[in-house]
Amino acid sequence: MSFRSNDTAIDEIVASCNGDLRGAVRALLLINEHLETELAKAYAAAIDRGPVERGGNALH
């Protein structure tokens, strides 16, 4: 992602919070928390399945 598109994304996030920077940061923190939870679930599911061959089912 380029610097310019980061600036645009930041502007859009702040605008979606009516210019409230604290609100924008709060929203990003909530989204990040949600994504971390989803990632933890994905890792847990991968561990439950056990080792798999590298390919389409690999997490990375």
MOPAC internal coordinates of N, CA, C and O (Angstrom, degrees):
PM7 1SCF
backbone

  N    0.0000 0     0.00 0     0.00 0    0    0    0
  C    1.4508 1     0.00 0     0.00 0    1    0    0
  C    1.5245 1   108.07 1     0.00 0    2    1    0
  O    1.2310 1   120.82 1   -46.85 1    3    2    1
  N    1.2883 1   116.05 1   133.15 1    3    2    1
  C    1.4522 1   119.83 1  -177.83 1    5    3    2
  C    1.5252 1   111.03 1   -82.13 1    6    5    3
  O    1.2310 1   121.26 1   -17.91 1    7    6    5
  N    1.3321 1   115.19 1   162.09 1    7    6    5
  C    1.4624 1   121.27 1   178.98 1    9    7    6
  C    1.5165 1   110.71 1   -58.09 1   10    9    7
  O    1.2310 1   120.68 1   139.11 1   11   10    9
  N    1.3119 1   116.30 1   -40.89 1   11   10    9
  C    1.4612 1   120.99 1  -177.96 1   13   11   10
  C    1.5264 1   110.98 1   -63.17 1   14   13   11
  O    1.2310 1   119.73 1   136.84 1   15   14   13
  N    1.3236 1   118.11 1   -43.16 1   15   14   13
  C    1.4560 1   119.41 1  -178.92 1   17   15   14
  C    1.5298 1   110.92 1   -70.81 1   18   17   15
  O    1.2310 1   119.80 1   150.98 1   19   18   17
  N    1.3357 1   117.98 1   -29.02 1   19   18   17
  C    1.4626 1   120.74 1   174.11 1   21   19   18
  C    1.5252 1   109.95 1   -63.21 1   22   21   19
  O    1.2310 1   120.48 1   135.29 1   23   22   21
  N    1.3203 1   116.69 1   -44.71 1   23   22   21
  C    1.4636 1   120.57 1   178.69 1   25   23   22
  C    1.5259 1   110.78 1   -60.76 1   26   25   23
  O    1.2310 1   120.58 1   138.18 1   27   26   25
  N    1.3136 1   116.50 1   -41.82 1   27   26   25
  C    1.4619 1   120.74 1   179.07 1   29   27   26
  C    1.5223 1   110.41 1   -63.86 1   30   29   27
  O    1.2310 1   120.29 1   135.88 1   31   30   29
  N    1.3220 1   117.06 1   -44.12 1   31   30   29
  C    1.4663 1   120.80 1   179.06 1   33   31   30
  C    1.5268 1   110.68 1   -62.29 1   34   33   31
  O    1.2310 1   120.43 1   137.89 1   35   34   33
  N    1.3173 1   116.79 1   -42.11 1   35   34   33
  C    1.4706 1   120.78 1   178.61 1   37   35   34
  C    1.5177 1   110.17 1   -62.30 1   38   37   35
  O    1.2310 1   120.46 1   133.95 1   39   38   37
  N    1.3287 1   116.73 1   -46.05 1   39   38   37
  C    1.4682 1   120.91 1   178.26 1   41   39   38
  C    1.5203 1   111.45 1   -58.17 1   42   41   39
  O    1.2310 1   120.24 1   138.21 1   43   42   41
  N    1.3400 1   117.16 1   -41.79 1   43   42   41
  C    1.4574 1   121.30 1  -179.35 1   45   43   42
  C    1.5293 1   111.07 1   -67.46 1   46   45   43
  O    1.2310 1   120.39 1   139.94 1   47   46   45
  N    1.3256 1   116.85 1   -40.06 1   47   46   45
  C    1.4624 1   120.60 1   179.57 1   49   47   46
  C    1.5273 1   110.26 1   -64.57 1   50   49   47
  O    1.2310 1   120.60 1   133.72 1   51   50   49
  N    1.3288 1   116.46 1   -46.28 1   51   50   49
  C    1.4682 1   120.20 1   179.94 1   53   51   50
  C    1.5227 1   109.75 1   -64.70 1   54   53   51
  O    1.2310 1   119.96 1   139.04 1   55   54   53
  N    1.3128 1   117.69 1   -40.96 1   55   54   53
  C    1.4691 1   120.96 1   179.08 1   57   55   54
  C    1.5233 1   110.88 1   -63.18 1   58   57   55
  O    1.2310 1   120.31 1   141.69 1   59   58   57
  N    1.3342 1   117.01 1   -38.31 1   59   58   57
  C    1.4678 1   119.69 1   179.77 1   61   59   58
  C    1.5228 1   112.19 1   -67.14 1   62   61   59
  O    1.2310 1   120.81 1   163.25 1   63   62   61
  N    1.3363 1   116.05 1   -16.75 1   63   62   61
  C    1.4774 1   121.56 1   176.19 1   65   63   62
  C    1.5252 1   110.69 1  -104.11 1   66   65   63
  O    1.2310 1   120.56 1  -156.80 1   67   66   65
  N    1.3226 1   116.54 1    23.20 1   67   66   65
  C    1.4703 1   123.03 1   178.00 1   69   67   66
  C    1.5260 1   112.54 1    56.61 1   70   69   67
  O    1.2310 1   120.49 1  -144.02 1   71   70   69
  N    1.3284 1   116.66 1    35.98 1   71   70   69
  C    1.4621 1   121.38 1   177.56 1   73   71   70
  C    1.5191 1   114.28 1    80.26 1   74   73   71
  O    1.2310 1   119.79 1  -177.80 1   75   74   73
  N    1.3103 1   118.01 1     2.20 1   75   74   73
  C    1.4595 1   122.64 1  -178.92 1   77   75   74
  C    1.5321 1   109.45 1   -82.13 1   78   77   75
  O    1.2310 1   120.70 1   -75.59 1   79   78   77
  N    1.3372 1   116.27 1   104.41 1   79   78   77
  C    1.4625 1   120.31 1  -177.42 1   81   79   78
  C    1.5174 1   112.10 1   -64.43 1   82   81   79
  O    1.2310 1   120.39 1   139.75 1   83   82   81
  N    1.3199 1   116.85 1   -40.25 1   83   82   81
  C    1.4753 1   119.77 1   177.96 1   85   83   82
  C    1.5278 1   110.33 1   -63.42 1   86   85   83
  O    1.2310 1   120.52 1   140.02 1   87   86   85
  N    1.3035 1   116.60 1   -39.98 1   87   86   85
  C    1.4629 1   120.73 1   177.27 1   89   87   86
  C    1.5166 1   111.69 1   -63.50 1   90   89   87
  O    1.2310 1   120.68 1   140.18 1   91   90   89
  N    1.3353 1   116.31 1   -39.82 1   91   90   89
  C    1.4589 1   120.84 1   178.83 1   93   91   90
  C    1.5287 1   110.99 1   -65.23 1   94   93   91
  O    1.2310 1   120.66 1   136.40 1   95   94   93
  N    1.3235 1   116.34 1   -43.60 1   95   94   93
  C    1.4690 1   119.97 1   178.36 1   97   95   94
  C    1.5261 1   109.58 1   -64.56 1   98   97   95
  O    1.2310 1   120.35 1   137.21 1   99   98   97
  N    1.3262 1   116.94 1   -42.79 1   99   98   97
  C    1.4656 1   121.27 1   178.63 1  101   99   98
  C    1.5267 1   110.09 1   -58.91 1  102  101   99
  O    1.2310 1   120.12 1   134.95 1  103  102  101
  N    1.3182 1   117.38 1   -45.05 1  103  102  101
  C    1.4643 1   121.69 1   179.45 1  105  103  102
  C    1.5242 1   110.82 1   -61.96 1  106  105  103
  O    1.2310 1   120.34 1   136.63 1  107  106  105
  N    1.3173 1   116.96 1   -43.37 1  107  106  105
  C    1.4681 1   120.30 1   179.41 1  109  107  106
  C    1.5265 1   111.53 1   -64.97 1  110  109  107
  O    1.2310 1   120.46 1   141.34 1  111  110  109
  N    1.3332 1   116.73 1   -38.66 1  111  110  109
  C    1.4634 1   120.04 1   177.18 1  113  111  110
  C    1.5243 1   111.15 1   -63.80 1  114  113  111
  O    1.2310 1   120.44 1   138.78 1  115  114  113
  N    1.3273 1   116.76 1   -41.22 1  115  114  113
  C    1.4666 1   120.16 1   178.16 1  117  115  114
  C    1.5223 1   111.58 1   -64.93 1  118  117  115
  O    1.2310 1   120.56 1   138.27 1  119  118  117
  N    1.3192 1   116.53 1   -41.73 1  119  118  117
  C    1.4603 1   120.43 1   178.18 1  121  119  118
  C    1.5226 1   110.14 1   -64.13 1  122  121  119
  O    1.2310 1   120.51 1   137.02 1  123  122  121
  N    1.3329 1   116.63 1   -42.98 1  123  122  121
  C    1.4614 1   120.82 1   179.35 1  125  123  122
  C    1.5249 1   110.54 1   -61.75 1  126  125  123
  O    1.2310 1   120.36 1   136.85 1  127  126  125
  N    1.3287 1   116.91 1   -43.15 1  127  126  125
  C    1.4729 1   120.97 1   178.58 1  129  127  126
  C    1.5285 1   110.43 1   -60.18 1  130  129  127
  O    1.2310 1   120.87 1   137.06 1  131  130  129
  N    1.3280 1   115.94 1   -42.94 1  131  130  129
  C    1.4628 1   120.38 1   178.35 1  133  131  130
  C    1.5305 1   110.90 1   -61.93 1  134  133  131
  O    1.2310 1   120.35 1   134.78 1  135  134  133
  N    1.3192 1   116.94 1   -45.22 1  135  134  133
  C    1.4612 1   120.96 1  -179.53 1  137  135  134
  C    1.5299 1   111.70 1   -64.77 1  138  137  135
  O    1.2310 1   120.25 1   141.54 1  139  138  137
  N    1.3429 1   117.12 1   -38.46 1  139  138  137
  C    1.4613 1   120.45 1   177.06 1  141  139  138
  C    1.5249 1   110.79 1   -63.69 1  142  141  139
  O    1.2310 1   120.05 1   141.11 1  143  142  141
  N    1.3240 1   117.51 1   -38.89 1  143  142  141
  C    1.4613 1   121.48 1   177.46 1  145  143  142
  C    1.5298 1   110.57 1   -64.28 1  146  145  143
  O    1.2310 1   120.83 1   135.37 1  147  146  145
  N    1.3265 1   116.03 1   -44.63 1  147  146  145
  C    1.4628 1   119.96 1   178.86 1  149  147  146
  C    1.5285 1   111.25 1   -62.87 1  150  149  147
  O    1.2310 1   120.20 1   139.70 1  151  150  149
  N    1.3205 1   117.23 1   -40.30 1  151  150  149
  C    1.4609 1   121.13 1   178.70 1  153  151  150
  C    1.5189 1   110.73 1   -65.03 1  154  153  151
  O    1.2310 1   120.31 1   137.98 1  155  154  153
  N    1.3280 1   117.01 1   -42.02 1  155  154  153
  C    1.4658 1   120.74 1   178.13 1  157  155  154
  C    1.5292 1   110.29 1   -61.51 1  158  157  155
  O    1.2310 1   120.18 1   139.60 1  159  158  157
  N    1.3357 1   117.26 1   -40.40 1  159  158  157
  C    1.4580 1   121.16 1   177.58 1  161  159  158
  C    1.5309 1   110.55 1   -63.82 1  162  161  159
  O    1.2310 1   120.31 1   138.75 1  163  162  161
  N    1.3154 1   117.02 1   -41.25 1  163  162  161
  C    1.4642 1   120.63 1   179.76 1  165  163  162
  C    1.5241 1   110.72 1   -64.27 1  166  165  163
  O    1.2310 1   120.32 1   136.58 1  167  166  165
  N    1.3286 1   116.99 1   -43.42 1  167  166  165
  C    1.4611 1   120.12 1   177.71 1  169  167  166
  C    1.5265 1   110.74 1   -63.98 1  170  169  167
  O    1.2310 1   120.15 1   138.08 1  171  170  169
  N    1.3219 1   117.33 1   -41.92 1  171  170  169
  C    1.4637 1   120.65 1   179.64 1  173  171  170
  C    1.5256 1   110.32 1   -62.73 1  174  173  171
  O    1.2310 1   120.32 1   138.59 1  175  174  173
  N    1.3156 1   116.99 1   -41.41 1  175  174  173
  C    1.4639 1   120.77 1   178.75 1  177  175  174
  C    1.5254 1   110.54 1   -64.83 1  178  177  175
  O    1.2310 1   120.42 1   141.59 1  179  178  177
  N    1.3217 1   116.80 1   -38.41 1  179  178  177
  C    1.4633 1   120.55 1   179.27 1  181  179  178
  C    1.5280 1   110.48 1   -66.42 1  182  181  179
  O    1.2310 1   120.49 1   141.26 1  183  182  181
  N    1.3217 1   116.68 1   -38.74 1  183  182  181
  C    1.4632 1   120.62 1   178.91 1  185  183  182
  C    1.5238 1   109.53 1   -66.92 1  186  185  183
  O    1.2310 1   120.06 1   138.89 1  187  186  185
  N    1.3283 1   117.48 1   -41.11 1  187  186  185
  C    1.4647 1   121.66 1   179.33 1  189  187  186
  C    1.5225 1   112.00 1   -61.95 1  190  189  187
  O    1.2310 1   120.31 1   146.29 1  191  190  189
  N    1.3355 1   117.01 1   -33.71 1  191  190  189
  C    1.4641 1   121.03 1   179.47 1  193  191  190
  C    1.5157 1   111.58 1   -74.93 1  194  193  191
  O    1.2310 1   120.39 1   160.23 1  195  194  193
  N    1.3164 1   116.87 1   -19.77 1  195  194  193
  C    1.4597 1   120.59 1  -178.40 1  197  195  194
  C    1.5083 1   110.82 1    82.95 1  198  197  195
  O    1.2310 1   121.29 1     3.00 1  199  198  197
  N    1.3424 1   115.14 1  -177.00 1  199  198  197
  C    1.4640 1   119.00 1  -177.65 1  201  199  198
  C    1.5327 1   111.29 1   -64.58 1  202  201  199
  O    1.2310 1   121.53 1   -40.13 1  203  202  201
  N    1.3250 1   114.68 1   139.87 1  203  202  201
  C    1.4681 1   120.82 1   177.13 1  205  203  202
  C    1.5220 1   108.03 1  -128.77 1  206  205  203
  O    1.2310 1   121.53 1   -21.60 1  207  206  205
  N    1.2984 1   114.68 1   158.40 1  207  206  205
  C    1.4654 1   119.16 1   175.91 1  209  207  206
  C    1.5119 1   109.14 1   -66.78 1  210  209  207
  O    1.2310 1   120.28 1   -32.99 1  211  210  209
  N    1.3256 1   117.07 1   147.01 1  211  210  209
  C    1.4609 1   120.00 1   176.60 1  213  211  210
  C    1.5161 1   108.79 1   -62.54 1  214  213  211
  O    1.2310 1   121.12 1   -40.36 1  215  214  213
  N    1.2788 1   115.46 1   139.64 1  215  214  213
  C    1.4548 1   119.87 1  -179.30 1  217  215  214
  C    1.5085 1   110.04 1   157.36 1  218  217  215
  O    1.2310 1   120.47 1    36.06 1  219  218  217
  N    1.3071 1   116.70 1  -143.94 1  219  218  217
  C    1.4521 1   121.94 1  -175.19 1  221  219  218
  C    1.5166 1   114.70 1   -62.90 1  222  221  219
  O    1.2310 1   119.34 1   157.00 1  223  222  221
  N    1.3341 1   118.87 1   -23.00 1  223  222  221
  C    1.4551 1   121.12 1  -177.40 1  225  223  222
  C    1.5239 1   113.01 1   -93.86 1  226  225  223
  O    1.2310 1   119.68 1   177.16 1  227  226  225
  N    1.3093 1   118.22 1    -2.84 1  227  226  225
  C    1.4676 1   121.15 1  -178.12 1  229  227  226
  C    1.5176 1   110.66 1   -73.80 1  230  229  227
  O    1.2310 1   120.71 1   -36.48 1  231  230  229
  N    1.3437 1   116.25 1   143.52 1  231  230  229
  C    1.4718 1   120.15 1   176.80 1  233  231  230
  C    1.5139 1   111.42 1   -74.53 1  234  233  231
  O    1.2310 1   119.53 1   151.32 1  235  234  233
  N    1.3027 1   118.49 1   -28.68 1  235  234  233
  C    1.4675 1   121.35 1   177.32 1  237  235  234
  C    1.4777 1   111.18 1  -153.75 1  238  237  235
  O    1.2310 1   120.10 1   180.00 1  239  238  237

